[in-house]
Amino acid sequence: MDDQRVLDPVRIFLPTISDAEHKQRDRIRIARNIATAKIPQLKDAPGARQLCWLVIDTATEWMLSPATLEALEMVAEQCRRLLIVADTAEMLETLPQ
């Protein structure tokens, strides 16, 4: 079966968006998924955990909401940066005392 189709979680709800807009919304979705996966591992890093929740809340709000391409680019970049800060916070919070 060569014609297998994969359901795209963004295109299901926004089938007519441009490829550029889809790319930014997909970046936001991926950031949300990464943050969601990190939370169970951050039991000893509450600050990093809160940053991941911030990514999840932001991404969930923007992923399917009406927005300009420029706004989506800024949100995607903010989510990426918050994930980097969460990684740094985790390292600092779990340093041996």
N, C-alpha and C positions, 0 to 999 in steps of 0.2 A: 504494500500500500504506500505508494510514493506521495500521495496527496494528503498526508496527515497535517492537520491544522492545529496549531497551538492557540489556546485562548489567551488573548492579551488582556490583562486586567484593566488597562487604561482604555484600549480601543472598544471594549465591550460597552462602556458607558459614554465614550466620546468618539464615535466612529468616524467623524468627519474632520478631526483636527489635522493640522499639517504635520509632516514628519519632524520638523524642528520643534514644534510644541510637544509632540509625543516624546521626543528624546528628553526634554526637560522634565516632563511629568514622570517619565520612567526613572530618571535619576532620583527624583523625590521619592518614588515608590521603593527603589532599591535602598536608599538611605533609611527609610522606615523599617524595611525588613532587616537590615543590618543591626539597627538599634534594638529591634525586638529580639533578635537572636542573642545580643550581648547581655541583656538585662539579667537572665538567670545566672550568668557567670560573675556578676558584680555584687555578690553578697557582702564582700568586705570593702567595697568602695561606694559608699552612698552618694558622694558627689558625682561620680561618673554615672551612676545609675540615674540620678536626676537629670543629667544632661541627655542621656538616652531617651528618657521620657519626654524631654523637651523636643527632641528630634521627632519622636513618634507623634506627638500632639501637632507640631507644625506641619509635618508631612501629611498627616491625615486630613488636616484642614485644607491644604493647598492642592493635593493630588488631583482632585476632580472638580475643584471650584473654578468658576470663570476667572481668568486672569490673562494679562498680556504676556507675551513671550519674555519680555524683559523682567517682569516680576517673577515669572517661573524660574528664570536663570538665577536671579538673586536668591530665591528660596532654596533652590537646589544647591547653590554654593554655600549658603548658610548651614544647611543640613550637613554637607560634607565637612565644613569647618568644625561644627559642633561634635561630630564623630571623632575628629582628630583631637579636640580638646578633651573629650571623654576618655580617649585612650591615654592621654597624658595624665589626666586626673586619676585614672586607675593606677598607673605606675606610681604616682606620688602617694596615693592613699594606701598602697600595699607595700611600701618600702619597709624594710625591717627597722624597728625602733632602736 
